[in-house]
Amino acid sequence: MQIDGCVQGNLAPEHMVTGGQALVSATRHVVKAFAKGPHIFNLGHGITPEANPDHVQLMIDTVRGA
């Protein structure tokens, strides 16, 4: 079966607040889970006001390096 379209995989936005290894692990998990097809990586509910900009950068760097 062939599926036409793209999957949008979500990272829980609380990782933008908490950061750390849990953020890196969860980001890698999402990237790996959808590695075989077209995939748009995003946050489940966007960036909240509580998000730490350093954590956002860590997520971006992890996606790019995953």
PDB file with SEQRES, HELIX, SHEET and CRYST1 records, atoms N, CA, C and O in Angstrom:
SEQRES   1 A   66  MET GLN ILE ASP GLY CYS VAL GLN GLY ASN LEU ALA PRO          
SEQRES   2 A   66  GLU HIS MET VAL THR GLY GLY GLN ALA LEU VAL SER ALA          
SEQRES   3 A   66  THR ARG HIS VAL VAL LYS ALA PHE ALA LYS GLY PRO HIS          
SEQRES   4 A   66  ILE PHE ASN LEU GLY HIS GLY ILE THR PRO GLU ALA ASN          
SEQRES   5 A   66  PRO ASP HIS VAL GLN LEU MET ILE ASP THR VAL ARG GLY          
SEQRES   6 A   66  ALA                                                          
HELIX    1 AA1 HIS A   15  THR A   18  1                                   4    
HELIX    2 AA2 GLY A   20  ALA A   33  1                                  14    
HELIX    3 AA3 PRO A   53  GLY A   65  1                                  13    
SHEET    1 AA1 2 VAL A   7  LEU A  11  0                                        
SHEET    2 AA1 2 HIS A  39  LEU A  43  1                                        
CRYST1    1.000    1.000    1.000  90.00  90.00  90.00 P 1           1          
ATOM      1  N   MET A   1       0.846  -1.186   0.000  1.00  0.00           N  
ATOM      2  CA  MET A   1       0.000   0.000   0.000  1.00  0.00           C  
ATOM      3  C   MET A   1       0.883   1.238   0.000  1.00  0.00           C  
ATOM      4  O   MET A   1       1.832   1.338   0.778  1.00  0.00           O  
ATOM      5  N   GLN A   2       0.568   2.157  -0.859  1.00  0.00           N  
ATOM      6  CA  GLN A   2       1.292   3.419  -0.910  1.00  0.00           C  
ATOM      7  C   GLN A   2       0.418   4.506  -0.314  1.00  0.00           C  
ATOM      8  O   GLN A   2      -0.774   4.595  -0.609  1.00  0.00           O  
ATOM      9  N   ILE A   3       1.016   5.321   0.517  1.00  0.00           N  
ATOM     10  CA  ILE A   3       0.296   6.427   1.135  1.00  0.00           C  
ATOM     11  C   ILE A   3       0.796   7.718   0.521  1.00  0.00           C  
ATOM     12  O   ILE A   3       1.996   7.993   0.513  1.00  0.00           O  
ATOM     13  N   ASP A   4      -0.114   8.492   0.016  1.00  0.00           N  
ATOM     14  CA  ASP A   4       0.254   9.797  -0.520  1.00  0.00           C  
ATOM     15  C   ASP A   4       0.042  10.837   0.559  1.00  0.00           C  
ATOM     16  O   ASP A   4      -1.036  10.923   1.147  1.00  0.00           O  
ATOM     17  N   GLY A   5       1.047  11.608   0.813  1.00  0.00           N  
ATOM     18  CA  GLY A   5       0.928  12.655   1.817  1.00  0.00           C  
ATOM     19  C   GLY A   5       2.158  12.708   2.699  1.00  0.00           C  
ATOM     20  O   GLY A   5       3.188  12.097   2.417  1.00  0.00           O  
ATOM     21  N   CYS A   6       2.016  13.443   3.752  1.00  0.00           N  
ATOM     22  CA  CYS A   6       3.117  13.699   4.665  1.00  0.00           C  
ATOM     23  C   CYS A   6       2.631  13.542   6.097  1.00  0.00           C  
ATOM     24  O   CYS A   6       1.493  13.886   6.416  1.00  0.00           O  
ATOM     25  N   VAL A   7       3.494  13.023   6.953  1.00  0.00           N  
ATOM     26  CA  VAL A   7       3.173  12.867   8.365  1.00  0.00           C  
ATOM     27  C   VAL A   7       3.729  14.059   9.127  1.00  0.00           C  
ATOM     28  O   VAL A   7       4.850  14.507   8.887  1.00  0.00           O  
ATOM     29  N   GLN A   8       2.921  14.560  10.046  1.00  0.00           N  
ATOM     30  CA  GLN A   8       3.370  15.640  10.915  1.00  0.00           C  
ATOM     31  C   GLN A   8       3.559  15.042  12.296  1.00  0.00           C  
ATOM     32  O   GLN A   8       2.585  14.670  12.951  1.00  0.00           O  
ATOM     33  N   GLY A   9       4.813  14.946  12.749  1.00  0.00           N  
ATOM     34  CA  GLY A   9       5.117  14.330  14.041  1.00  0.00           C  
ATOM     35  C   GLY A   9       5.348  15.380  15.098  1.00  0.00           C  
ATOM     36  O   GLY A   9       6.047  16.368  14.875  1.00  0.00           O  
ATOM     37  N   ASN A  10       4.763  15.158  16.232  1.00  0.00           N  
ATOM     38  CA  ASN A  10       4.759  16.187  17.271  1.00  0.00           C  
ATOM     39  C   ASN A  10       5.679  15.859  18.439  1.00  0.00           C  
ATOM     40  O   ASN A  10       5.807  14.707  18.852  1.00  0.00           O  
ATOM     41  N   LEU A  11       6.306  16.887  18.951  1.00  0.00           N  
ATOM     42  CA  LEU A  11       7.061  16.818  20.191  1.00  0.00           C  
ATOM     43  C   LEU A  11       6.261  17.554  21.245  1.00  0.00           C  
ATOM     44  O   LEU A  11       5.758  18.649  20.992  1.00  0.00           O  
ATOM     45  N   ALA A  12       6.138  16.973  22.411  1.00  0.00           N  
ATOM     46  CA  ALA A  12       5.394  17.612  23.499  1.00  0.00           C  
ATOM     47  C   ALA A  12       6.038  18.956  23.842  1.00  0.00           C  
ATOM     48  O   ALA A  12       7.242  19.011  24.094  1.00  0.00           O  
ATOM     49  N   PRO A  13       5.257  20.039  23.855  1.00  0.00           N  
ATOM     50  CA  PRO A  13       5.829  21.372  24.068  1.00  0.00           C  
ATOM     51  C   PRO A  13       6.444  21.578  25.449  1.00  0.00           C  
ATOM     52  O   PRO A  13       7.234  22.504  25.632  1.00  0.00           O  
ATOM     53  N   GLU A  14       6.102  20.744  26.419  1.00  0.00           N  
ATOM     54  CA  GLU A  14       6.710  20.923  27.748  1.00  0.00           C  
ATOM     55  C   GLU A  14       8.219  20.687  27.719  1.00  0.00           C  
ATOM     56  O   GLU A  14       8.932  21.132  28.618  1.00  0.00           O  
ATOM     57  N   HIS A  15       8.711  19.990  26.690  1.00  0.00           N  
ATOM     58  CA  HIS A  15      10.154  19.807  26.561  1.00  0.00           C  
ATOM     59  C   HIS A  15      10.868  21.138  26.316  1.00  0.00           C  
ATOM     60  O   HIS A  15      12.056  21.263  26.611  1.00  0.00           O  
ATOM     61  N   MET A  16      10.166  22.117  25.789  1.00  0.00           N  
ATOM     62  CA  MET A  16      10.771  23.434  25.564  1.00  0.00           C  
ATOM     63  C   MET A  16      10.973  24.171  26.889  1.00  0.00           C  
ATOM     64  O   MET A  16      11.759  25.115  26.970  1.00  0.00           O  
ATOM     65  N   VAL A  17      10.263  23.736  27.914  1.00  0.00           N  
ATOM     66  CA  VAL A  17      10.404  24.322  29.247  1.00  0.00           C  
ATOM     67  C   VAL A  17      11.446  23.546  30.054  1.00  0.00           C  
ATOM     68  O   VAL A  17      12.298  24.145  30.711  1.00  0.00           O  
ATOM     69  N   THR A  18      11.377  22.216  30.002  1.00  0.00           N  
ATOM     70  CA  THR A  18      12.224  21.384  30.855  1.00  0.00           C  
ATOM     71  C   THR A  18      13.610  21.123  30.281  1.00  0.00           C  
ATOM     72  O   THR A  18      14.579  21.014  31.031  1.00  0.00           O  
ATOM     73  N   GLY A  19      13.714  21.020  28.946  1.00  0.00           N  
ATOM     74  CA  GLY A  19      15.011  20.825  28.295  1.00  0.00           C  
ATOM     75  C   GLY A  19      15.699  19.533  28.677  1.00  0.00           C  
ATOM     76  O   GLY A  19      15.048  18.539  28.998  1.00  0.00           O  
ATOM     77  N   GLY A  20      17.018  19.554  28.640  1.00  0.00           N  
ATOM     78  CA  GLY A  20      17.841  18.431  29.074  1.00  0.00           C  
ATOM     79  C   GLY A  20      17.808  17.218  28.162  1.00  0.00           C  
ATOM     80  O   GLY A  20      17.380  17.280  27.010  1.00  0.00           O  
ATOM     81  N   GLN A  21      18.276  16.110  28.723  1.00  0.00           N  
ATOM     82  CA  GLN A  21      18.373  14.865  27.972  1.00  0.00           C  
ATOM     83  C   GLN A  21      17.002  14.350  27.547  1.00  0.00           C  
ATOM     84  O   GLN A  21      16.885  13.709  26.503  1.00  0.00           O  
ATOM     85  N   ALA A  22      15.973  14.616  28.332  1.00  0.00           N  
ATOM     86  CA  ALA A  22      14.624  14.183  27.944  1.00  0.00           C  
ATOM     87  C   ALA A  22      14.201  14.853  26.640  1.00  0.00           C  
ATOM     88  O   ALA A  22      13.562  14.223  25.798  1.00  0.00           O  
ATOM     89  N   LEU A  23      14.549  16.108  26.472  1.00  0.00           N  
ATOM     90  CA  LEU A  23      14.261  16.826  25.228  1.00  0.00           C  
ATOM     91  C   LEU A  23      15.000  16.186  24.062  1.00  0.00           C  
ATOM     92  O   LEU A  23      14.403  15.929  23.016  1.00  0.00           O  
ATOM     93  N   VAL A  24      16.274  15.929  24.230  1.00  0.00           N  
ATOM     94  CA  VAL A  24      17.080  15.327  23.170  1.00  0.00           C  
ATOM     95  C   VAL A  24      16.536  13.943  22.816  1.00  0.00           C  
ATOM     96  O   VAL A  24      16.369  13.629  21.638  1.00  0.00           O  
ATOM     97  N   SER A  25      16.260  13.124  23.813  1.00  0.00           N  
ATOM     98  CA  SER A  25      15.757  11.771  23.572  1.00  0.00           C  
ATOM     99  C   SER A  25      14.410  11.774  22.868  1.00  0.00           C  
ATOM    100  O   SER A  25      14.200  11.014  21.923  1.00  0.00           O  
ATOM    101  N   ALA A  26      13.502  12.619  23.319  1.00  0.00           N  
ATOM    102  CA  ALA A  26      12.173  12.682  22.712  1.00  0.00           C  
ATOM    103  C   ALA A  26      12.243  13.194  21.282  1.00  0.00           C  
ATOM    104  O   ALA A  26      11.523  12.709  20.410  1.00  0.00           O  
ATOM    105  N   THR A  27      13.106  14.170  21.038  1.00  0.00           N  
ATOM    106  CA  THR A  27      13.280  14.704  19.688  1.00  0.00           C  
ATOM    107  C   THR A  27      13.813  13.627  18.757  1.00  0.00           C  
ATOM    108  O   THR A  27      13.301  13.451  17.652  1.00  0.00           O  
ATOM    109  N   ARG A  28      14.825  12.914  19.191  1.00  0.00           N  
ATOM    110  CA  ARG A  28      15.388  11.836  18.371  1.00  0.00           C  
ATOM    111  C   ARG A  28      14.359  10.743  18.116  1.00  0.00           C  
ATOM    112  O   ARG A  28      14.310  10.174  17.025  1.00  0.00           O  
ATOM    113  N   HIS A  29      13.547  10.453  19.108  1.00  0.00           N  
ATOM    114  CA  HIS A  29      12.503   9.425  18.956  1.00  0.00           C  
ATOM    115  C   HIS A  29      11.520   9.809  17.848  1.00  0.00           C  
ATOM    116  O   HIS A  29      11.183   8.979  17.004  1.00  0.00           O  
ATOM    117  N   VAL A  30      11.065  11.047  17.847  1.00  0.00           N  
ATOM    118  CA  VAL A  30      10.118  11.501  16.820  1.00  0.00           C  
ATOM    119  C   VAL A  30      10.769  11.446  15.442  1.00  0.00           C  
ATOM    120  O   VAL A  30      10.158  10.961  14.490  1.00  0.00           O  
ATOM    121  N   VAL A  31      11.988  11.932  15.328  1.00  0.00           N  
ATOM    122  CA  VAL A  31      12.681  11.931  14.041  1.00  0.00           C  
ATOM    123  C   VAL A  31      12.854  10.499  13.533  1.00  0.00           C  
ATOM    124  O   VAL A  31      12.598  10.217  12.363  1.00  0.00           O  
ATOM    125  N   LYS A  32      13.282   9.610  14.404  1.00  0.00           N  
ATOM    126  CA  LYS A  32      13.502   8.213  14.012  1.00  0.00           C  
ATOM    127  C   LYS A  32      12.192   7.525  13.627  1.00  0.00           C  
ATOM    128  O   LYS A  32      12.153   6.755  12.667  1.00  0.00           O  
ATOM    129  N   ALA A  33      11.132   7.798  14.366  1.00  0.00           N  
ATOM    130  CA  ALA A  33       9.848   7.139  14.120  1.00  0.00           C  
ATOM    131  C   ALA A  33       9.303   7.439  12.727  1.00  0.00           C  
ATOM    132  O   ALA A  33       8.597   6.616  12.143  1.00  0.00           O  
ATOM    133  N   PHE A  34       9.626   8.612  12.195  1.00  0.00           N  
ATOM    134  CA  PHE A  34       9.078   9.013  10.902  1.00  0.00           C  
ATOM    135  C   PHE A  34      10.157   9.148   9.823  1.00  0.00           C  
ATOM    136  O   PHE A  34       9.959   9.847   8.830  1.00  0.00           O  
ATOM    137  N   ALA A  35      11.278   8.491  10.016  1.00  0.00           N  
ATOM    138  CA  ALA A  35      12.422   8.653   9.120  1.00  0.00           C  
ATOM    139  C   ALA A  35      12.201   8.124   7.708  1.00  0.00           C  
ATOM    140  O   ALA A  35      12.913   8.525   6.788  1.00  0.00           O  
ATOM    141  N   LYS A  36      11.238   7.239   7.518  1.00  0.00           N  
ATOM    142  CA  LYS A  36      11.081   6.597   6.207  1.00  0.00           C  
ATOM    143  C   LYS A  36      10.191   7.344   5.231  1.00  0.00           C  
ATOM    144  O   LYS A  36      10.092   6.947   4.070  1.00  0.00           O  
ATOM    145  N   GLY A  37       9.557   8.385   5.657  1.00  0.00           N  
ATOM    146  CA  GLY A  37       8.653   9.051   4.734  1.00  0.00           C  
ATOM    147  C   GLY A  37       8.713  10.546   4.872  1.00  0.00           C  
ATOM    148  O   GLY A  37       9.451  11.071   5.705  1.00  0.00           O  
ATOM    149  N   PRO A  38       7.952  11.229   4.072  1.00  0.00           N  
ATOM    150  CA  PRO A  38       7.913  12.679   4.259  1.00  0.00           C  
ATOM    151  C   PRO A  38       7.393  13.001   5.659  1.00  0.00           C  
ATOM    152  O   PRO A  38       6.381  12.453   6.097  1.00  0.00           O  
ATOM    153  N   HIS A  39       8.085  13.880   6.341  1.00  0.00           N  
ATOM    154  CA  HIS A  39       7.756  14.175   7.741  1.00  0.00           C  
ATOM    155  C   HIS A  39       8.005  15.641   8.041  1.00  0.00           C  
ATOM    156  O   HIS A  39       9.046  16.192   7.683  1.00  0.00           O  
ATOM    157  N   ILE A  40       7.060  16.254   8.686  1.00  0.00           N  
ATOM    158  CA  ILE A  40       7.208  17.619   9.181  1.00  0.00           C  
ATOM    159  C   ILE A  40       7.347  17.526  10.692  1.00  0.00           C  
ATOM    160  O   ILE A  40       6.431  17.074  11.380  1.00  0.00           O  
ATOM    161  N   PHE A  41       8.482  17.951  11.201  1.00  0.00           N  
ATOM    162  CA  PHE A  41       8.706  17.946  12.652  1.00  0.00           C  
ATOM    163  C   PHE A  41       8.127  19.230  13.229  1.00  0.00           C  
ATOM    164  O   PHE A  41       8.376  20.319  12.713  1.00  0.00           O  
ATOM    165  N   ASN A  42       7.357  19.097  14.297  1.00  0.00           N  
ATOM    166  CA  ASN A  42       6.829  20.299  14.941  1.00  0.00           C  
ATOM    167  C   ASN A  42       6.517  20.045  16.405  1.00  0.00           C  
ATOM    168  O   ASN A  42       6.618  18.920  16.896  1.00  0.00           O  
ATOM    169  N   LEU A  43       6.139  21.103  17.084  1.00  0.00           N  
ATOM    170  CA  LEU A  43       5.696  20.993  18.475  1.00  0.00           C  
ATOM    171  C   LEU A  43       4.199  20.766  18.476  1.00  0.00           C  
ATOM    172  O   LEU A  43       3.476  21.315  17.645  1.00  0.00           O  
ATOM    173  N   GLY A  44       3.737  19.953  19.414  1.00  0.00           N  
ATOM    174  CA  GLY A  44       2.328  19.609  19.467  1.00  0.00           C  
ATOM    175  C   GLY A  44       1.404  20.807  19.589  1.00  0.00           C  
ATOM    176  O   GLY A  44       0.338  20.820  18.973  1.00  0.00           O  
ATOM    177  N   HIS A  45       1.776  21.798  20.354  1.00  0.00           N  
ATOM    178  CA  HIS A  45       0.923  22.973  20.555  1.00  0.00           C  
ATOM    179  C   HIS A  45       1.703  24.269  20.382  1.00  0.00           C  
ATOM    180  O   HIS A  45       1.308  25.311  20.904  1.00  0.00           O  
ATOM    181  N   GLY A  46       2.800  24.205  19.655  1.00  0.00           N  
ATOM    182  CA  GLY A  46       3.583  25.399  19.426  1.00  0.00           C  
ATOM    183  C   GLY A  46       4.472  25.751  20.609  1.00  0.00           C  
ATOM    184  O   GLY A  46       4.541  25.021  21.597  1.00  0.00           O  
ATOM    185  N   ILE A  47       5.132  26.859  20.488  1.00  0.00           N  
ATOM    186  CA  ILE A  47       6.028  27.326  21.549  1.00  0.00           C  
ATOM    187  C   ILE A  47       5.224  28.183  22.512  1.00  0.00           C  
ATOM    188  O   ILE A  47       4.617  29.179  22.118  1.00  0.00           O  
ATOM    189  N   THR A  48       5.224  27.788  23.770  1.00  0.00           N  
ATOM    190  CA  THR A  48       4.486  28.513  24.798  1.00  0.00           C  
ATOM    191  C   THR A  48       5.345  29.646  25.363  1.00  0.00           C  
ATOM    192  O   THR A  48       6.561  29.657  25.168  1.00  0.00           O  
ATOM    193  N   PRO A  49       4.731  30.582  26.049  1.00  0.00           N  
ATOM    194  CA  PRO A  49       5.504  31.691  26.636  1.00  0.00           C  
ATOM    195  C   PRO A  49       6.570  31.231  27.638  1.00  0.00           C  
ATOM    196  O   PRO A  49       7.548  31.940  27.873  1.00  0.00           O  
ATOM    197  N   GLU A  50       6.381  30.057  28.222  1.00  0.00           N  
ATOM    198  CA  GLU A  50       7.333  29.539  29.214  1.00  0.00           C  
ATOM    199  C   GLU A  50       8.561  28.904  28.587  1.00  0.00           C  
ATOM    200  O   GLU A  50       9.506  28.560  29.297  1.00  0.00           O  
ATOM    201  N   ALA A  51       8.565  28.740  27.269  1.00  0.00           N  
ATOM    202  CA  ALA A  51       9.673  28.061  26.582  1.00  0.00           C  
ATOM    203  C   ALA A  51      10.984  28.808  26.781  1.00  0.00           C  
ATOM    204  O   ALA A  51      11.033  30.038  26.762  1.00  0.00           O  
ATOM    205  N   ASN A  52      12.029  28.041  26.971  1.00  0.00           N  
ATOM    206  CA  ASN A  52      13.373  28.592  27.104  1.00  0.00           C  
ATOM    207  C   ASN A  52      14.004  28.612  25.707  1.00  0.00           C  
ATOM    208  O   ASN A  52      14.109  27.560  25.076  1.00  0.00           O  
ATOM    209  N   PRO A  53      14.423  29.772  25.212  1.00  0.00           N  
ATOM    210  CA  PRO A  53      15.021  29.841  23.872  1.00  0.00           C  
ATOM    211  C   PRO A  53      16.209  28.898  23.684  1.00  0.00           C  
ATOM    212  O   PRO A  53      16.434  28.400  22.580  1.00  0.00           O  
ATOM    213  N   ASP A  54      16.966  28.649  24.748  1.00  0.00           N  
ATOM    214  CA  ASP A  54      18.088  27.706  24.647  1.00  0.00           C  
ATOM    215  C   ASP A  54      17.600  26.291  24.376  1.00  0.00           C  
ATOM    216  O   ASP A  54      18.259  25.530  23.668  1.00  0.00           O  
ATOM    217  N   HIS A  55      16.445  25.937  24.936  1.00  0.00           N  
ATOM    218  CA  HIS A  55      15.876  24.609  24.717  1.00  0.00           C  
ATOM    219  C   HIS A  55      15.341  24.487  23.291  1.00  0.00           C  
ATOM    220  O   HIS A  55      15.435  23.428  22.670  1.00  0.00           O  
ATOM    221  N   VAL A  56      14.785  25.571  22.790  1.00  0.00           N  
ATOM    222  CA  VAL A  56      14.315  25.575  21.398  1.00  0.00           C  
ATOM    223  C   VAL A  56      15.505  25.351  20.464  1.00  0.00           C  
ATOM    224  O   VAL A  56      15.408  24.578  19.511  1.00  0.00           O  
ATOM    225  N   GLN A  57      16.611  26.015  20.730  1.00  0.00           N  
ATOM    226  CA  GLN A  57      17.801  25.837  19.898  1.00  0.00           C  
ATOM    227  C   GLN A  57      18.332  24.411  20.009  1.00  0.00           C  
ATOM    228  O   GLN A  57      18.775  23.833  19.016  1.00  0.00           O  
ATOM    229  N   LEU A  58      18.289  23.844  21.211  1.00  0.00           N  
ATOM    230  CA  LEU A  58      18.733  22.454  21.396  1.00  0.00           C  
ATOM    231  C   LEU A  58      17.870  21.514  20.572  1.00  0.00           C  
ATOM    232  O   LEU A  58      18.389  20.573  19.972  1.00  0.00           O  
ATOM    233  N   MET A  59      16.559  21.750  20.532  1.00  0.00           N  
ATOM    234  CA  MET A  59      15.662  20.913  19.732  1.00  0.00           C  
ATOM    235  C   MET A  59      16.024  21.032  18.246  1.00  0.00           C  
ATOM    236  O   MET A  59      16.112  20.022  17.549  1.00  0.00           O  
ATOM    237  N   ILE A  60      16.231  22.242  17.768  1.00  0.00           N  
ATOM    238  CA  ILE A  60      16.576  22.457  16.362  1.00  0.00           C  
ATOM    239  C   ILE A  60      17.897  21.754  16.032  1.00  0.00           C  
ATOM    240  O   ILE A  60      18.000  21.060  15.021  1.00  0.00           O  
ATOM    241  N   ASP A  61      18.889  21.936  16.879  1.00  0.00           N  
ATOM    242  CA  ASP A  61      20.188  21.299  16.652  1.00  0.00           C  
ATOM    243  C   ASP A  61      20.068  19.780  16.646  1.00  0.00           C  
ATOM    244  O   ASP A  61      20.734  19.102  15.863  1.00  0.00           O  
ATOM    245  N   THR A  62      19.215  19.248  17.522  1.00  0.00           N  
ATOM    246  CA  THR A  62      19.020  17.796  17.598  1.00  0.00           C  
ATOM    247  C   THR A  62      18.336  17.281  16.343  1.00  0.00           C  
ATOM    248  O   THR A  62      18.733  16.247  15.806  1.00  0.00           O  
ATOM    249  N   VAL A  63      17.314  17.985  15.866  1.00  0.00           N  
ATOM    250  CA  VAL A  63      16.636  17.566  14.631  1.00  0.00           C  
ATOM    251  C   VAL A  63      17.639  17.566  13.479  1.00  0.00           C  
ATOM    252  O   VAL A  63      17.686  16.615  12.699  1.00  0.00           O  
ATOM    253  N   ARG A  64      18.414  18.592  13.371  1.00  0.00           N  
ATOM    254  CA  ARG A  64      19.375  18.703  12.275  1.00  0.00           C  
ATOM    255  C   ARG A  64      20.472  17.655  12.354  1.00  0.00           C  
ATOM    256  O   ARG A  64      20.991  17.203  11.333  1.00  0.00           O  
ATOM    257  N   GLY A  65      20.818  17.274  13.577  1.00  0.00           N  
ATOM    258  CA  GLY A  65      21.894  16.302  13.751  1.00  0.00           C  
ATOM    259  C   GLY A  65      21.431  14.871  13.934  1.00  0.00           C  
ATOM    260  O   GLY A  65      22.242  13.945  13.964  1.00  0.00           O  
ATOM    261  N   ALA A  66      20.114  14.692  14.057  1.00  0.00           N  
ATOM    262  CA  ALA A  66      19.578  13.347  14.278  1.00  0.00           C  
ATOM    263  C   ALA A  66      19.697  12.556  13.043  1.00  0.00           C  
ATOM    264  O   ALA A  66      19.302  11.391  13.016  1.00  0.00           O  
TER     265      ALA A  66                                                      
END                                                                             
